[in-house]
Amino acid sequence: MTGSIIIRNAEFILTMDGVNGLLRRQSILIKDGVIEAIGDYATIVSAYGQPDDVIDGREKIVMPGLINAHTHIAMTGFRGLAADAGEVIYKVFWPLEKSLTPDVAYRLALLGALEAVKSGVTVIADHYFFMDEIAKAVEEVGIRGFLGHTYMDIDGPFVGSEELRKALDFVDKWKNHELITPVLAPHATDTVHRENLVFLAEKAKNDKLFLHLHLAQTQREFKVVHERTGFTPVKYALHLGLLGGRTIVAHANYVLNEEKALLAHSGSIIAQCPTTYLLSGTRFHAYDYWQLGGNIAIGTDAPCYNDNTDFFEEMRLLIFGQRLLAERVGLWNAYDVLEMSTRSTARLLGLRTGIIKRGFEADLVLLDIKKPHLRPAFNPYALVVYSATTGDVDTVIVKGRIVVRGGRHVGLDEERVIHGGEAAAMSLLRKALNENPELENLLKVKEI
């Protein structure tokens, strides 16, 4: 039980229950994790009694929590090392990841999860190595996670049967958890053998699990898969039964025009990470997929590549990037993209969140709009998508529990988490440089 909370007299409530679902100076009652009532404060108190806690909603926007559909929060430890390097996956990430340990992964994930929740994210979809430790960090921070232990058996920092056992054990250990939904996470079509891709696809189907994989992420993947199988990555994934309504596909940038409809019509959740693409000069096809009826969700990808997890920035860059590529001003609007980030992705993940409505679970974010860049408040949807930043997040509620209040995490010593994460990153980098001296010139680091 989480008790009762009233958010009193919110300046704006973006219910996301349709474009006209905008409320002014109303209050929200949360009881035992669920939205119980929305309306006049005095009327709610008269009907339900005094709450256990009251949050002042004056000069604040209340909105559903944001859903980050593709990220790797433990990679926050590589921040500043990747943005200006080429072929980062193979030349930077994999050599660094070979130096990961369970404790380092936990401390970096704690830092990454703290950054995520302070940016208004209440749900993450993450797959990475040492996922047990990452899940503990996500649980400790108090957000929801669709989490999977990354499996690779070709190339990569960790490969082989032991990694498959870890992936399967993770699902068994964390199933039915309050906050963690375990998923299966084959890395990509070029880093997992055919028989294991088929095995994971069938297990996901039989056990009603989500799959989360990279697909058509790089030119290398496209080339390797085509040479090895005769298929392109998208057609190969479709052929093997990897795609469908319980699959999160990250990126899908290197595709043929005729494959876009195949992927859109597969029902898969297509996670797009605009900052990563813009930084690397990679074309992306989010609007094409959306027009074809595809399920578009937004992710921040590795926080060491875009160098933050500011989800507000990611939303607007989705619009900016696609308008630039399409040379069309009217492509998408703020409500469309905010809906992708809340209501529609919640539905695709099977969550009863994403809408501020009676009977829905209370995953909510309050933005402080007492700031010059958020005034005048003519259009709150536009304020959220085009003007807000992670620093405007005042309060975050997950499943009816207050996790962030006044811009601070209510249960964690933030300074300790930050220093612990930085120390872990330092130890990892020292170890990686000792084992791979050539990294020094690539990363342009001299003294650690």
Secondary structure as the mmCIF struct_conf table of DSSP 4:
data_model
#
loop_
_struct_conf.conf_type_id
_struct_conf.id
_struct_conf.beg_label_comp_id
_struct_conf.beg_label_asym_id
_struct_conf.beg_label_seq_id
_struct_conf.end_label_comp_id
_struct_conf.end_label_asym_id
_struct_conf.end_label_seq_id
STRN STRN1 SER A 4 LEU A 14
BEND BEND1 ASP A 17 GLY A 18
TURN_TY1_P TURN_TY1_P1 VAL A 19 ASN A 20
STRN STRN2 LEU A 22 LYS A 31
TURN_TY1_P TURN_TY1_P2 ASP A 32 GLY A 33
STRN STRN3 VAL A 34 GLY A 39
HELX_RH_AL_P HELX_RH_AL_P1 TYR A 41 TYR A 48
BEND BEND2 ASP A 52 ASP A 52
STRN STRN4 ASP A 53 ASP A 56
TURN_TY1_P TURN_TY1_P3 ARG A 58 GLU A 59
STRN STRN5 LYS A 60 PRO A 64
HELX_LH_PP_P HELX_LH_PP_P1 GLY A 65 GLY A 65
STRN STRN6 LEU A 66 THR A 71
HELX_RH_3T_P HELX_RH_3T_P1 ILE A 73 PHE A 78
TURN_TY1_P TURN_TY1_P4 ARG A 79 GLY A 80
BEND BEND3 LEU A 81 ALA A 82
TURN_TY1_P TURN_TY1_P5 ALA A 83 ASP A 84
BEND BEND4 GLY A 86 GLU A 87
HELX_RH_AL_P HELX_RH_AL_P2 VAL A 88 VAL A 88
HELX_RH_PI_P HELX_RH_PI_P1 ILE A 89 PHE A 93
HELX_RH_AL_P HELX_RH_AL_P3 TRP A 94 GLU A 97
TURN_TY1_P TURN_TY1_P6 LYS A 98 SER A 99
HELX_RH_AL_P HELX_RH_AL_P4 PRO A 102 LYS A 118
TURN_TY1_P TURN_TY1_P7 SER A 119 GLY A 120
STRN STRN7 VAL A 121 TYR A 128
BEND BEND5 PHE A 129 PHE A 130
HELX_RH_AL_P HELX_RH_AL_P5 MET A 131 VAL A 141
TURN_TY1_P TURN_TY1_P8 GLY A 142 GLY A 142
STRN STRN8 ARG A 144 TYR A 151
BEND BEND6 ASP A 153 PHE A 158
BEND BEND7 GLY A 160 GLY A 160
HELX_RH_AL_P HELX_RH_AL_P6 SER A 161 TRP A 174
TURN_TY1_P TURN_TY1_P9 LYS A 175 ASN A 176
BEND BEND8 GLU A 178 LEU A 179
STRN STRN9 ILE A 180 PRO A 182
STRN STRN10 LEU A 184 LEU A 184
STRN STRN11 ALA A 185 PRO A 186
STRN STRN12 ALA A 188 ALA A 188
TURN_TY1_P TURN_TY1_P10 THR A 189 THR A 191
BEND BEND9 VAL A 192 VAL A 192
HELX_RH_AL_P HELX_RH_AL_P7 ARG A 194 ASP A 207
TURN_TY1_P TURN_TY1_P11 LYS A 208 LYS A 208
STRN STRN13 LEU A 211 LEU A 215
BEND BEND10 ALA A 216 ALA A 216
BEND BEND11 THR A 218 THR A 218
HELX_RH_AL_P HELX_RH_AL_P8 GLN A 219 THR A 229
BEND BEND12 GLY A 230 PHE A 231
HELX_RH_AL_P HELX_RH_AL_P9 PRO A 233 HIS A 239
TURN_TY1_P TURN_TY1_P12 LEU A 240 GLY A 241
BEND BEND13 GLY A 244 GLY A 244
TURN_TY1_P TURN_TY1_P13 GLY A 245 ARG A 246
STRN STRN14 THR A 247 HIS A 251
BEND BEND14 TYR A 254 TYR A 254
HELX_RH_AL_P HELX_RH_AL_P10 ASN A 257 HIS A 265
TURN_TY1_P TURN_TY1_P14 SER A 266 GLY A 267
STRN STRN15 ILE A 269 GLN A 272
HELX_RH_AL_P HELX_RH_AL_P11 PRO A 274 SER A 280
TURN_TY1_P TURN_TY1_P15 GLY A 281 GLY A 281
HELX_RH_AL_P HELX_RH_AL_P12 ALA A 286 GLN A 291
TURN_TY1_P TURN_TY1_P16 LEU A 292 GLY A 293
STRN STRN16 ASN A 295 ILE A 298
STRN STRN17 ASP A 301 ASP A 301
TURN_TY1_P TURN_TY1_P17 PRO A 303 TYR A 305
BEND BEND15 ASN A 306 ASN A 308
HELX_RH_AL_P HELX_RH_AL_P13 PHE A 311 ALA A 326
TURN_TY1_P TURN_TY1_P18 GLU A 327 GLU A 327
TURN_TY1_P TURN_TY1_P19 VAL A 329 GLY A 330
BEND BEND16 LEU A 331 LEU A 331
HELX_RH_AL_P HELX_RH_AL_P14 ALA A 334 SER A 341
TURN_TY1_P TURN_TY1_P20 THR A 342 THR A 342
HELX_RH_AL_P HELX_RH_AL_P15 ARG A 343 LEU A 348
TURN_TY1_P TURN_TY1_P21 LEU A 349 GLY A 350
BEND BEND17 ARG A 352 ARG A 352
BEND BEND18 GLY A 354 ILE A 355
BEND BEND19 LYS A 357 LYS A 357
TURN_TY1_P TURN_TY1_P22 ARG A 358 GLY A 359
BEND BEND20 PHE A 360 PHE A 360
STRN STRN18 GLU A 361 GLU A 361
STRN STRN19 LEU A 364 ASP A 368
BEND BEND21 LYS A 371 LYS A 371
HELX_RH_3T_P HELX_RH_3T_P2 PRO A 372 LEU A 374
BEND BEND22 PRO A 376 PRO A 376
BEND BEND23 PHE A 378 PHE A 378
HELX_RH_AL_P HELX_RH_AL_P16 PRO A 380 ALA A 382
HELX_RH_PI_P HELX_RH_PI_P2 LEU A 383 SER A 387
HELX_RH_3T_P HELX_RH_3T_P3 THR A 390 ASP A 392
STRN STRN20 VAL A 393 VAL A 398
TURN_TY1_P TURN_TY1_P23 LYS A 399 GLY A 400
STRN STRN21 ARG A 401 ARG A 405
TURN_TY1_P TURN_TY1_P24 GLY A 406 GLY A 407
STRN STRN22 ARG A 408 HIS A 409
BEND BEND24 VAL A 410 LEU A 412
HELX_RH_AL_P HELX_RH_AL_P17 GLU A 414 GLU A 435
TURN_TY1_P TURN_TY1_P25 PRO A 437 GLU A 438
HELX_RH_AL_P HELX_RH_AL_P18 LEU A 439 LEU A 443
TURN_TY1_P TURN_TY1_P26 LYS A 444 LYS A 444
#
